[in-house]
């Protein structure tokens, strides 16, 4: 919703200001200039990035447009409840009782209670892998935390790649706008000697190319790239929360208090409240 409101304000302000300054909207309608700019930007994006990154970037666009506030809150609650369930089972039945659960999170009965976590394979595997290491390994809490930090850093880099790639396209768009403008001037040069109004129309079309490149860069594509980086930052908080809860459990903290360590690793403006999480855990 914020995305749509923001785009309405950006383009509405620019176009309304132009019209109120006695500009003609039809003068801005230059589809071939837009084709040059958008086509060149898309092509450069495809050339400069591997297919896996291109696919992840386009998969993120619906979340940028629609927003993910409710989904994010639900994911946080599910993650903390999942870790509580695993820790609680380990406390009641012993660590070996969770081995079957963490060996394959996609077929685990505990993970199946939280389908959103299961669908996020990287996060599900992160939780399962470290519980598996605890079951079969002999690492200290310090060693395990160091290993977690290393994986979280790598995952953060992966999550930030789509936003970085889109931001680079935004940086290039003004240049592609200049390309479109230069081509427009070439056409204008060919029209010299003809009707003055035709020459003026060609010059206007060339200037619209520069205008379109700058507006798309700073009004649309750049903000989309920044939004993707925010999504990456919020998702990595889930990994930090899982790490905090698991490390706390290794220090002997009981399950209900361990997930509180995880809750504290989440951003304050969107994390579940203490009473909300406690009621969910007790309700189980």
Secondary structure, 3 states (H helix, E strand, C coil): CHHHHHHHHHHHHHHHHHHHCCCCHHHHCCHHHHHHHHHHHHHHHHHHCCHHHHHHHHHHHHHHHHCCHHHHHHHHHHHHHHHHHHHHHHHHHCHHHHHHHHHCHHHCHHHHCCHHHHHCHHHHHHHHHHHHHHHHCCCCHHHHHHHHHHHHHHHHHHHHHHHHHHHHHHHHHHHHHHHHHHHHHHHHHHHCCCCHHHHHHHHHHHHHHHHHHHHHHHHHHHHHHHHHHHHHHHHHHHHHHHHHHHHHHHCCCCHHHHHHHHHHCCCCCCCCCHHHHHHHHHHC
